[in-house]
Amino acid sequence: MTGLEQRLRAVRARIEAAARAAGRDPATVALLAVSKTWPAADVRALAALGQADFGENRAQELIGKAGELADLPLRWHFIGQLQRNKAAAVARLGAVVHSVDRTPLAQALSRAGEAAQRPVDVLLQVDLGGPEGELGGRGGAAPADVPGLADDVAVLPGIRLRGLMAVAPRGEEPGPAFARLAELAARVRVDHPEAVELSAGMSGDLEEAVAAGATIVRVGTALFGSRPLISPQDTRVTPVPGASGAPE
Ligand SMILES: *Cc1c(COP(=O)(O)O)cnc(C)c1O
């Protein structure tokens, strides 16, 4: 078994255990493999193990990898800050956009979805704030603005509101922050019952996110390791000090 396969099994086992601990069916939690900084060959290796959903946080990198892997039936997700001028390219790839945090971006994606004749599935990114209640600066709309943003998005013809997304704030326990996110998601669903997805949890806090109701966990490091793989036979690669996640 390759290191990649071992790590995929370990992550799936963590998701399953977290779901069972929360009294949830593990099948209700999807694994999104965050392949940012990793070469297309690693995505291909993980796809060969049955992983179909991959996330990227830079449009240029997403476009490049999606092109290289166009022969595979992958579902791409965009999880970073998106410039409006990249909306069309992301829409053409059929990517789910997890990071809609303002109405002009939603409008650009809607126009792109209409032009591509393929509605863009979007999640609204919520800024869960810093330890003192200020905005955390990791992207996302302020919680108070999210219901209004949801109303704006819901009437746009080229996009479909699918749910909410957030990154846990730094310097705070993730559990209570994810609970605030889940509460906000429940409020949004009163008027927008189709917004069922909750994208939350990463390598370090997926258990807390699943406990709070996450339906999508976004995992990079725990799957791919702390530096790019050269091949699926990555067990021979020795870690480079300080090179966490950065490509060389
Ligand atoms: C990089 C990234 C992840 C994955 O983080 P890991 O800690 O490597 O699992 C998840 N979500 C977003 C928005 C990211 O940018």
PDBQT file of the ligand as one rigid body, heavy atoms in Angstrom, charges set to zero:
ROOT
HETATM    1  C1  LIG A 301      -5.604  24.639   2.353  1.00  0.00    +0.000 C 
HETATM    2  C2  LIG A 301      -7.028  24.681   2.716  1.00  0.00    +0.000 A 
HETATM    3  C3  LIG A 301      -7.651  23.567   3.304  1.00  0.00    +0.000 A 
HETATM    4  C4  LIG A 301      -6.893  22.290   3.660  1.00  0.00    +0.000 C 
HETATM    5  O1  LIG A 301      -6.111  22.521   4.804  1.00  0.00    +0.000 OA
HETATM    6  P1  LIG A 301      -5.249  21.335   5.476  1.00  0.00    +0.000 P 
HETATM    7  O2  LIG A 301      -4.955  21.867   6.816  1.00  0.00    +0.000 OA
HETATM    8  O3  LIG A 301      -4.031  21.166   4.618  1.00  0.00    +0.000 OA
HETATM    9  O4  LIG A 301      -6.097  20.122   5.504  1.00  0.00    +0.000 OA
HETATM   10  C5  LIG A 301      -9.004  23.655   3.575  1.00  0.00    +0.000 A 
HETATM   11  N1  LIG A 301      -9.709  24.773   3.307  1.00  0.00    +0.000 NA
HETATM   12  C6  LIG A 301      -9.161  25.866   2.742  1.00  0.00    +0.000 A 
HETATM   13  C7  LIG A 301     -10.007  27.054   2.472  1.00  0.00    +0.000 C 
HETATM   14  C8  LIG A 301      -7.800  25.849   2.432  1.00  0.00    +0.000 A 
HETATM   15  O5  LIG A 301      -7.255  26.940   1.877  1.00  0.00    +0.000 OA
ENDROOT
TORSDOF 0
